[in-house]
Amino acid sequence: MDQVTEIAKKAKAAAVSIAAAPTALKNSILKDISESLVVNIAEVISENKKDIARCRKEGISESLLDRLVLDGDRIKSIAASIDKVIKSNDPVGEVIFGYNLPNGLVLKNIRVPLGVVGIIYEARPNVTVDASVLCLKAGNCIILRGSSHALNTNIMLVGIMRESLRRNGMPEDVIQIIPSADRKHAVSLMQMREYVDVLIPRGGAELIKSVVENSRVPVIETGIGNCHIYVDSYLDGIARETISKIVVNAKTQRPSVCNAAEKLLVHSGVAAEILPAVLKALEEKGVEIIGDGRSEAIYKGIKPAALQDWYREFLDLKIAVKIVDSIDEAVLHINRYGSHHTESIITSSYSNANYFTSAVDSSTTFVNASTRFTDGEEFGMGAEMGISTQKLHWRGPMGAGQMTTNKFVVMGQGQVRP
């Protein structure tokens, strides 16, 4: 039996135990994990430094390194997010709807665990913990397959969580990691339809495409973040510095993440007034600016954007700027080139705000706010499994509630169908 098959079989066997676990026990395990992460900060950082040193030798980008690094503050933040998951409602058993049928049958539709969840992801070791605790809260087993960049860190984190499971009398195999970055093991996981119920890819466009195209297991696609901000022509009462503040925050607060703004669209009626201040503020933060010819005519030094740039997720201090002549053109551009992740409109027009939020085909839309808020924790969901950009079975940040499916439970008193 190969390694991945053995892991998958163990997960399937452990799924019954965690699915039936009461809320108090799951919360006890989560509390143990949170406390253990803080207690073992030095050990986690030590393993993380090994990964960082190897990645620096390999010459990976600074933006990828930023995703990889774990320090004391980040580990404490991860632990704090677990505490929020503990406080959140247990979705398992929640009644979605119910009613009495004319024949006397009592019908309920309830939330139940997905079962065994596999996740294939890149770089970020915080995903190792976030995904595991959300699956645990929702009564699922999880099989983790991270990238080589964080292998030592991920193995250490999983070891800590498995020990918490053991201490609380739950099978350690509720949380497992494939201790290799060999691509054949990822491909093997994609074929485990007999044992794995759902597969979630989380990473760059190539990884997601590979999983979607090659998996025999049902996939929940967490897409890339080619996010847009559109500055409308109606700006009554909106301070010009507020516009710059929103754009700069969306682009530079943490440029290596999927909810950072990658594109700035500005209505031609206000472009000459708005663009110089906004682009200067971005340049002062070290942002490289590319764009169309109309934006270059307003702000000298903008490099021309190629067609492919409008589709790209930069994940760096870089932004593409385009001037549009209407909100309709902005929406069409976003729907054509965007990744259906997160978009924001800056406007004082109520009707334009409503049109934008309904017409843009993305998981999350904002009015007069930074795109950086698209996040499970910011939305009050605690940690997140990822941000789904597909339409089944969920769109947007996925918390514990979204790591469940539904089930009909029907109570009778001897009814038979005539």
ZABANU-593547 format. One record per residue (C-alpha): chain; x, y, z. Coordinates in Angstrom, 1 decimal. Example, Ala and Ser with C-alpha at 12.3 -4.5 7.8 and 13.67 -1.06 7.14 Angstrom:
% ZABANU-593547
+--------+--------+--------+--------+
| chaine |   east |  north |     up |
+--------+--------+--------+--------+
|      A |   12.3 |   -4.5 |    7.8 |
|      A |   13.7 |   -1.1 |    7.1 |
+--------+--------+--------+--------+
This chain:
% ZABANU-593547
+--------+--------+--------+--------+
| chaine |   east |  north |     up |
+--------+--------+--------+--------+
|      A |    0.0 |    0.0 |    0.0 |
|      A |    1.4 |    3.4 |   -0.9 |
|      A |    1.8 |    6.2 |    1.6 |
|      A |   -1.1 |    8.4 |    0.4 |
|      A |   -3.5 |    5.5 |    0.3 |
|      A |   -2.6 |    4.5 |    3.8 |
|      A |   -3.1 |    8.1 |    5.0 |
|      A |   -6.5 |    8.3 |    3.2 |
|      A |   -7.7 |    5.0 |    4.7 |
|      A |   -6.7 |    6.1 |    8.2 |
|      A |   -8.7 |    9.4 |    7.7 |
|      A |  -11.8 |    7.5 |    6.5 |
|      A |  -11.6 |    5.3 |    9.6 |
|      A |  -11.2 |    8.3 |   11.9 |
|      A |  -14.1 |   10.2 |   10.3 |
|      A |  -16.7 |    8.4 |   12.2 |
|      A |  -15.2 |    9.5 |   15.6 |
|      A |  -14.9 |   13.2 |   14.8 |
|      A |  -18.3 |   13.4 |   13.1 |
|      A |  -20.0 |   12.2 |   16.3 |
|      A |  -17.8 |   14.2 |   18.7 |
|      A |  -19.8 |   16.6 |   20.9 |
|      A |  -19.1 |   20.3 |   20.7 |
|      A |  -17.5 |   20.4 |   24.2 |
|      A |  -14.9 |   17.8 |   23.1 |
|      A |  -14.1 |   19.5 |   19.9 |
|      A |  -13.7 |   22.9 |   21.7 |
|      A |  -11.5 |   21.2 |   24.3 |
|      A |   -9.2 |   19.9 |   21.5 |
|      A |   -9.1 |   23.3 |   19.8 |
|      A |   -8.2 |   25.0 |   23.1 |
|      A |   -5.4 |   22.5 |   23.6 |
|      A |   -4.1 |   23.3 |   20.1 |
|      A |   -4.2 |   27.0 |   20.7 |
|      A |   -2.3 |   26.8 |   23.9 |
|      A |    0.2 |   24.3 |   22.6 |
|      A |    1.1 |   26.5 |   19.6 |
|      A |    2.0 |   29.3 |   22.1 |
|      A |    3.9 |   26.9 |   24.4 |
|      A |    5.9 |   25.6 |   21.4 |
|      A |    6.6 |   28.9 |   19.7 |
|      A |   10.4 |   28.4 |   19.9 |
|      A |   10.2 |   25.0 |   18.3 |
|      A |    7.9 |   26.2 |   15.5 |
|      A |   10.1 |   29.1 |   14.7 |
|      A |   13.2 |   26.9 |   14.7 |
|      A |   11.6 |   24.6 |   12.0 |
|      A |   10.3 |   27.7 |   10.1 |
|      A |   13.9 |   29.1 |   10.0 |
|      A |   15.1 |   25.9 |    8.3 |
|      A |   12.4 |   26.4 |    5.6 |
|      A |   13.3 |   30.1 |    5.2 |
|      A |   17.0 |   29.4 |    4.8 |
|      A |   16.4 |   26.8 |    2.2 |
|      A |   14.0 |   29.0 |    0.3 |
|      A |   16.4 |   32.0 |    0.3 |
|      A |   19.1 |   29.7 |   -1.2 |
|      A |   16.5 |   28.8 |   -3.9 |
|      A |   16.0 |   32.5 |   -4.6 |
|      A |   12.2 |   32.7 |   -4.1 |
|      A |   10.6 |   36.1 |   -4.2 |
|      A |   10.2 |   38.3 |   -1.2 |
|      A |    6.4 |   38.2 |   -1.5 |
|      A |    6.5 |   34.4 |   -1.2 |
|      A |    8.9 |   34.6 |    1.7 |
|      A |    6.4 |   37.0 |    3.5 |
|      A |    3.7 |   34.3 |    3.2 |
|      A |    6.1 |   31.7 |    4.6 |
|      A |    7.6 |   33.4 |    7.6 |
|      A |    6.2 |   32.6 |   11.1 |
|      A |    7.4 |   34.7 |   14.1 |
|      A |    6.1 |   34.9 |   17.6 |
|      A |    3.4 |   37.5 |   16.8 |
|      A |    2.1 |   35.5 |   13.8 |
|      A |    1.9 |   32.3 |   15.8 |
|      A |    0.1 |   34.1 |   18.6 |
|      A |   -2.3 |   35.5 |   16.0 |
|      A |   -3.0 |   32.0 |   14.7 |
|      A |   -3.7 |   30.9 |   18.2 |
|      A |   -6.0 |   33.8 |   18.8 |
|      A |   -8.0 |   32.9 |   15.6 |
|      A |   -8.5 |   29.4 |   17.0 |
|      A |  -10.1 |   31.0 |   20.1 |
|      A |  -12.6 |   32.7 |   17.8 |
|      A |  -13.4 |   29.3 |   16.2 |
|      A |  -14.0 |   27.9 |   19.7 |
|      A |  -16.5 |   30.7 |   20.4 |
|      A |  -18.3 |   30.2 |   17.1 |
|      A |  -21.4 |   28.1 |   16.8 |
|      A |  -20.9 |   24.4 |   16.1 |
|      A |  -22.5 |   24.0 |   12.6 |
|      A |  -23.0 |   20.2 |   12.9 |
|      A |  -26.6 |   19.4 |   13.6 |
|      A |  -27.9 |   22.9 |   12.8 |
|      A |  -31.3 |   22.8 |   11.3 |
|      A |  -31.4 |   24.5 |    7.9 |
|      A |  -35.1 |   24.1 |    7.4 |
|      A |  -37.9 |   21.7 |    8.6 |
|      A |  -41.6 |   21.1 |    8.4 |
|      A |  -44.3 |   18.6 |    9.0 |
|      A |  -45.6 |   16.7 |    5.9 |
|      A |  -49.3 |   16.1 |    5.4 |
|      A |  -48.7 |   12.3 |    6.0 |
|      A |  -47.4 |   13.0 |    9.5 |
|      A |  -43.7 |   12.7 |    8.7 |
|      A |  -41.5 |   15.2 |   10.5 |
|      A |  -38.8 |   16.4 |    8.1 |
|      A |  -35.6 |   18.3 |    9.0 |
|      A |  -32.6 |   19.3 |    6.8 |
|      A |  -29.5 |   19.6 |    8.9 |
|      A |  -25.8 |   20.4 |    8.6 |
|      A |  -23.5 |   17.4 |    8.7 |
|      A |  -19.7 |   17.1 |    8.2 |
|      A |  -18.3 |   16.7 |    4.7 |
|      A |  -16.2 |   13.7 |    5.8 |
|      A |  -12.6 |   13.6 |    4.7 |
|      A |  -11.2 |   16.9 |    3.3 |
|      A |   -8.0 |   17.1 |    1.4 |
|      A |   -6.2 |   20.3 |    0.9 |
|      A |   -3.3 |   21.0 |   -1.5 |
|      A |   -1.7 |   24.4 |   -0.8 |
|      A |    1.4 |   26.5 |   -1.2 |
|      A |    3.8 |   28.3 |    1.1 |
|      A |    1.6 |   29.6 |    3.9 |
|      A |    2.0 |   27.5 |    7.1 |
|      A |   -0.9 |   29.3 |    8.8 |
|      A |   -3.1 |   27.5 |    6.4 |
|      A |   -2.0 |   24.2 |    8.0 |
|      A |   -3.6 |   25.3 |   11.3 |
|      A |   -6.5 |   27.3 |    9.9 |
|      A |   -7.7 |   24.4 |    7.7 |
|      A |   -7.2 |   21.8 |   10.4 |
|      A |   -9.1 |   23.6 |   13.1 |
|      A |  -12.0 |   24.5 |   10.8 |
|      A |  -12.3 |   20.9 |    9.7 |
|      A |  -12.2 |   19.7 |   13.2 |
|      A |  -14.9 |   22.2 |   14.4 |
|      A |  -17.1 |   21.0 |   11.5 |
|      A |  -16.5 |   17.3 |   12.4 |
|      A |  -14.2 |   16.5 |    9.4 |
|      A |  -10.9 |   14.7 |    9.0 |
|      A |   -8.3 |   16.5 |    7.0 |
|      A |   -5.3 |   15.4 |    4.9 |
|      A |   -2.8 |   18.2 |    4.3 |
|      A |   -0.4 |   18.4 |    1.4 |
|      A |    1.7 |   21.6 |    1.6 |
|      A |    4.5 |   22.7 |   -0.6 |
|      A |    8.2 |   22.0 |   -0.1 |
|      A |    8.7 |   25.7 |    0.9 |
|      A |    7.1 |   25.1 |    4.4 |
|      A |    7.6 |   21.3 |    4.8 |
|      A |    9.5 |   21.4 |    8.1 |
|      A |    7.1 |   24.0 |    9.6 |
|      A |    4.0 |   22.1 |    8.5 |
|      A |    5.2 |   18.8 |    9.9 |
|      A |    5.9 |   20.5 |   13.3 |
|      A |    2.5 |   22.2 |   13.3 |
|      A |    0.7 |   18.9 |   12.5 |
|      A |    2.7 |   17.1 |   15.2 |
|      A |    1.5 |   19.6 |   17.8 |
|      A |   -2.2 |   19.3 |   16.7 |
|      A |   -2.1 |   15.5 |   16.6 |
|      A |   -0.7 |   15.4 |   20.2 |
|      A |   -3.7 |   17.6 |   21.2 |
|      A |   -6.1 |   15.1 |   19.6 |
|      A |   -4.4 |   12.2 |   21.5 |
|      A |   -4.5 |   14.0 |   24.8 |
|      A |   -8.2 |   14.5 |   24.4 |
|      A |   -9.0 |   10.9 |   23.5 |
|      A |   -9.6 |   11.5 |   19.8 |
|      A |   -7.8 |    9.6 |   17.0 |
|      A |   -4.7 |   11.4 |   15.9 |
|      A |   -5.5 |   10.6 |   12.3 |
|      A |   -8.3 |   13.2 |   12.3 |
|      A |   -5.4 |   15.5 |   11.2 |
|      A |   -2.7 |   14.1 |    8.9 |
|      A |    0.0 |   15.5 |    6.6 |
|      A |    1.6 |   13.9 |    3.5 |
|      A |    5.2 |   14.4 |    4.7 |
|      A |    6.5 |   15.0 |    1.2 |
|      A |    6.4 |   17.6 |   -1.5 |
|      A |    6.7 |   15.0 |   -4.3 |
|      A |    4.2 |   15.9 |   -7.0 |
|      A |    3.2 |   12.2 |   -7.4 |
|      A |    1.7 |   12.3 |   -3.9 |
|      A |   -0.4 |   15.3 |   -4.8 |
|      A |   -1.6 |   13.5 |   -7.9 |
|      A |   -2.3 |   10.4 |   -5.8 |
|      A |   -4.4 |   12.4 |   -3.4 |
|      A |   -6.4 |   13.8 |   -6.3 |
|      A |   -7.4 |   10.2 |   -7.3 |
|      A |   -8.6 |    9.1 |   -3.8 |
|      A |  -12.3 |    9.3 |   -4.6 |
|      A |  -13.0 |    6.2 |   -2.5 |
|      A |  -11.6 |    7.8 |    0.7 |
|      A |  -11.6 |   11.6 |    0.2 |
|      A |  -14.9 |   13.5 |    0.0 |
|      A |  -13.7 |   17.0 |   -1.0 |
|      A |  -10.5 |   18.4 |   -2.3 |
|      A |   -9.6 |   22.1 |   -1.9 |
|      A |   -6.6 |   23.7 |   -3.8 |
|      A |   -5.3 |   26.9 |   -2.3 |
|      A |   -2.5 |   28.7 |   -4.0 |
|      A |   -1.5 |   30.1 |   -7.4 |
|      A |   -3.4 |   29.9 |  -10.7 |
|      A |   -1.3 |   26.9 |  -11.9 |
|      A |   -1.9 |   24.8 |   -8.8 |
|      A |   -5.6 |   25.5 |   -8.8 |
|      A |   -5.9 |   24.7 |  -12.6 |
|      A |   -3.9 |   21.5 |  -12.1 |
|      A |   -6.2 |   20.2 |   -9.3 |
|      A |   -9.4 |   21.2 |  -11.1 |
|      A |   -8.4 |   19.5 |  -14.3 |
|      A |   -6.9 |   16.3 |  -12.8 |
|      A |   -8.9 |   15.5 |   -9.7 |
|      A |  -11.3 |   12.6 |   -9.5 |
|      A |  -12.4 |   14.0 |   -6.1 |
|      A |  -15.0 |   16.8 |   -6.1 |
|      A |  -13.2 |   20.2 |   -5.8 |
|      A |  -14.0 |   23.4 |   -4.1 |
|      A |  -12.0 |   26.0 |   -6.0 |
|      A |  -10.4 |   28.8 |   -4.0 |
|      A |   -9.4 |   31.2 |   -6.8 |
|      A |   -6.6 |   33.7 |   -7.3 |
|      A |   -7.3 |   37.3 |   -6.3 |
|      A |   -7.2 |   39.7 |   -9.3 |
|      A |   -9.1 |   42.3 |   -7.3 |
|      A |  -10.3 |   45.7 |   -8.6 |
|      A |  -11.1 |   49.1 |   -7.2 |
|      A |  -13.3 |   51.3 |   -9.3 |
|      A |  -13.5 |   55.1 |   -8.6 |
|      A |  -16.8 |   56.3 |   -9.8 |
|      A |  -17.6 |   59.8 |  -11.2 |
|      A |  -20.0 |   60.5 |   -8.2 |
|      A |  -17.8 |   61.5 |   -5.3 |
|      A |  -19.9 |   64.1 |   -3.4 |
|      A |  -18.9 |   64.2 |    0.2 |
|      A |  -16.0 |   61.8 |   -0.2 |
|      A |  -12.7 |   63.3 |    0.9 |
|      A |  -10.0 |   62.9 |   -1.8 |
|      A |   -7.6 |   61.7 |    0.8 |
|      A |  -10.1 |   59.0 |    1.7 |
|      A |   -9.9 |   57.7 |   -1.9 |
|      A |   -6.1 |   57.5 |   -1.6 |
|      A |   -6.3 |   55.9 |    1.8 |
|      A |   -8.5 |   53.1 |    0.5 |
|      A |   -6.5 |   52.4 |   -2.6 |
|      A |   -3.1 |   52.5 |   -0.8 |
|      A |   -4.4 |   50.2 |    2.0 |
|      A |   -5.9 |   47.8 |   -0.5 |
|      A |   -2.6 |   47.6 |   -2.5 |
|      A |    0.1 |   47.9 |    0.1 |
|      A |   -1.1 |   46.8 |    3.5 |
|      A |   -0.1 |   43.2 |    2.5 |
|      A |    0.5 |   43.0 |   -1.2 |
|      A |    1.3 |   39.2 |   -1.2 |
|      A |   -2.2 |   38.1 |   -0.3 |
|      A |   -5.2 |   37.3 |   -2.5 |
|      A |   -7.4 |   40.2 |   -1.4 |
|      A |   -4.9 |   42.9 |   -2.2 |
|      A |   -6.0 |   45.2 |   -5.0 |
|      A |   -4.3 |   44.5 |   -8.3 |
|      A |   -6.2 |   46.9 |  -10.6 |
|      A |   -7.5 |   50.5 |  -10.3 |
|      A |  -10.2 |   51.7 |  -12.6 |
|      A |  -11.1 |   55.4 |  -12.7 |
|      A |  -14.0 |   57.2 |  -14.4 |
|      A |  -12.8 |   59.5 |  -17.1 |
|      A |  -14.8 |   62.4 |  -15.6 |
|      A |  -12.7 |   62.5 |  -12.4 |
|      A |   -9.5 |   60.9 |  -13.6 |
|      A |   -7.5 |   64.1 |  -14.1 |
|      A |   -8.4 |   65.2 |  -10.6 |
|      A |   -8.1 |   61.9 |   -8.7 |
|      A |   -5.3 |   60.0 |  -10.3 |
|      A |   -2.2 |   62.2 |   -9.6 |
|      A |   -2.7 |   62.2 |   -5.8 |
|      A |   -3.6 |   58.5 |   -5.7 |
|      A |   -0.7 |   57.4 |   -7.9 |
|      A |    1.8 |   59.6 |   -6.0 |
|      A |    0.7 |   58.0 |   -2.8 |
|      A |    1.2 |   54.6 |   -4.2 |
|      A |    4.6 |   55.4 |   -5.6 |
|      A |    5.6 |   56.7 |   -2.2 |
|      A |    4.9 |   53.2 |   -0.9 |
|      A |    7.1 |   51.7 |   -3.6 |
|      A |    4.4 |   50.6 |   -5.9 |
|      A |    5.2 |   50.0 |   -9.6 |
|      A |    2.5 |   51.5 |  -11.7 |
|      A |    1.5 |   50.3 |  -15.2 |
|      A |   -1.6 |   51.2 |  -17.2 |
|      A |   -3.3 |   52.3 |  -20.4 |
|      A |   -2.4 |   55.2 |  -22.6 |
|      A |   -5.1 |   57.5 |  -21.1 |
|      A |   -3.7 |   57.1 |  -17.6 |
|      A |   -0.2 |   57.7 |  -18.8 |
|      A |   -1.3 |   60.9 |  -20.4 |
|      A |   -2.4 |   62.1 |  -17.0 |
|      A |    0.4 |   60.8 |  -14.9 |
|      A |    3.8 |   60.6 |  -16.5 |
|      A |    6.0 |   57.6 |  -15.9 |
|      A |    3.4 |   55.0 |  -16.0 |
|      A |    4.6 |   52.0 |  -18.0 |
|      A |    2.3 |   50.4 |  -20.6 |
|      A |    0.3 |   47.4 |  -19.5 |
|      A |    0.2 |   44.4 |  -21.8 |
|      A |   -3.1 |   42.6 |  -22.5 |
|      A |   -2.0 |   39.7 |  -20.2 |
|      A |   -1.4 |   42.1 |  -17.3 |
|      A |   -5.2 |   42.7 |  -16.9 |
|      A |   -5.6 |   39.0 |  -16.1 |
|      A |   -2.7 |   38.7 |  -13.7 |
|      A |   -2.6 |   38.5 |  -10.0 |
|      A |    0.7 |   40.4 |   -9.2 |
|      A |    1.0 |   39.5 |   -5.5 |
|      A |    3.6 |   42.3 |   -5.3 |
|      A |    3.9 |   46.1 |   -5.0 |
|      A |    2.5 |   46.5 |   -8.5 |
|      A |   -0.8 |   47.8 |   -9.8 |
|      A |   -2.4 |   48.4 |  -13.3 |
|      A |   -4.5 |   51.5 |  -13.9 |
|      A |   -7.2 |   52.0 |  -16.5 |
|      A |   -9.5 |   54.9 |  -17.3 |
|      A |  -13.1 |   54.0 |  -18.2 |
|      A |  -16.0 |   56.1 |  -19.5 |
|      A |  -18.8 |   54.6 |  -17.5 |
|      A |  -19.7 |   52.3 |  -14.6 |
|      A |  -20.9 |   49.8 |  -17.3 |
|      A |  -17.5 |   49.7 |  -18.8 |
|      A |  -15.9 |   49.2 |  -15.4 |
|      A |  -18.2 |   46.2 |  -14.7 |
|      A |  -17.6 |   44.7 |  -18.1 |
|      A |  -13.9 |   45.0 |  -17.6 |
|      A |  -14.0 |   43.4 |  -14.1 |
|      A |  -16.2 |   40.5 |  -15.3 |
|      A |  -14.0 |   39.9 |  -18.3 |
|      A |  -10.5 |   40.1 |  -16.7 |
|      A |  -11.2 |   39.5 |  -13.0 |
|      A |  -11.0 |   36.3 |  -11.0 |
|      A |  -14.4 |   36.6 |   -9.3 |
|      A |  -12.8 |   37.3 |   -6.0 |
|      A |  -13.2 |   40.8 |   -4.5 |
|      A |  -14.1 |   44.2 |   -6.0 |
|      A |  -14.8 |   47.6 |   -4.5 |
|      A |  -16.5 |   50.8 |   -5.8 |
|      A |  -15.8 |   54.2 |   -4.4 |
|      A |  -18.9 |   56.3 |   -5.0 |
|      A |  -21.5 |   58.6 |   -3.4 |
|      A |  -24.2 |   57.3 |   -5.7 |
|      A |  -26.6 |   54.9 |   -4.0 |
|      A |  -27.9 |   53.6 |   -7.3 |
|      A |  -24.4 |   53.1 |   -8.7 |
|      A |  -23.3 |   51.3 |   -5.6 |
|      A |  -26.3 |   48.9 |   -5.9 |
|      A |  -25.7 |   48.4 |   -9.6 |
|      A |  -22.0 |   47.6 |   -9.0 |
|      A |  -22.6 |   45.1 |   -6.2 |
|      A |  -25.3 |   43.3 |   -8.2 |
|      A |  -23.7 |   43.3 |  -11.6 |
|      A |  -20.1 |   42.4 |  -10.7 |
|      A |  -19.8 |   38.6 |  -10.8 |
|      A |  -17.5 |   38.2 |   -7.8 |
|      A |  -17.7 |   36.5 |   -4.4 |
|      A |  -17.5 |   39.7 |   -2.5 |
|      A |  -18.1 |   43.4 |   -3.4 |
|      A |  -17.5 |   46.4 |   -1.2 |
|      A |  -18.7 |   50.0 |   -1.3 |
|      A |  -16.2 |   52.7 |   -0.1 |
|      A |  -13.9 |   50.2 |    1.6 |
|      A |  -10.6 |   48.4 |    1.1 |
|      A |  -10.6 |   45.0 |   -0.6 |
|      A |   -8.4 |   43.7 |    2.3 |
|      A |  -11.4 |   43.0 |    4.4 |
|      A |  -12.4 |   39.8 |    2.5 |
|      A |  -11.2 |   37.4 |    5.1 |
|      A |  -12.9 |   34.9 |    7.3 |
|      A |  -11.6 |   36.4 |   10.5 |
|      A |  -12.5 |   40.0 |    9.5 |
|      A |  -16.0 |   38.7 |    8.6 |
|      A |  -16.4 |   37.2 |   12.1 |
|      A |  -15.9 |   33.6 |   11.0 |
|      A |  -12.6 |   33.0 |   12.8 |
|      A |  -10.1 |   31.2 |   10.7 |
|      A |  -10.9 |   30.5 |    7.0 |
|      A |  -10.4 |   27.5 |    4.8 |
|      A |  -10.0 |   29.7 |    1.8 |
|      A |  -12.0 |   32.1 |   -0.3 |
|      A |  -14.1 |   30.3 |   -2.8 |
|      A |  -14.6 |   32.0 |   -6.2 |
|      A |  -16.9 |   29.3 |   -7.7 |
|      A |  -20.6 |   29.2 |   -7.3 |
|      A |  -21.0 |   25.7 |   -5.8 |
|      A |  -21.4 |   25.1 |   -3.0 |
|      A |  -20.3 |   28.4 |   -1.6 |
|      A |  -18.7 |   31.7 |   -2.6 |
|      A |  -16.4 |   33.9 |   -0.5 |
|      A |  -14.6 |   33.1 |    2.8 |
|      A |  -15.3 |   29.6 |    4.0 |
|      A |  -15.5 |   29.1 |    7.8 |
|      A |  -16.6 |   26.1 |    9.8 |
|      A |  -20.2 |   26.4 |    8.6 |
|      A |  -19.1 |   26.1 |    5.0 |
|      A |  -17.2 |   22.9 |    5.7 |
|      A |  -20.4 |   21.1 |    6.1 |
|      A |  -23.0 |   19.6 |    3.7 |
|      A |  -26.7 |   18.9 |    4.3 |
|      A |  -28.7 |   15.8 |    5.2 |
|      A |  -32.4 |   15.0 |    5.5 |
|      A |  -33.6 |   13.5 |    8.7 |
|      A |  -37.2 |   12.3 |    8.6 |
|      A |  -39.1 |   11.0 |   11.7 |
|      A |  -42.1 |    8.8 |   11.2 |
|      A |  -44.6 |    6.6 |   13.1 |
|      A |  -45.0 |    3.7 |   10.8 |
|      A |  -46.0 |    5.5 |    7.6 |
|      A |  -45.7 |    3.6 |    4.3 |
|      A |  -46.0 |    5.1 |    0.8 |
|      A |  -49.3 |    4.2 |   -0.9 |
+--------+--------+--------+--------+
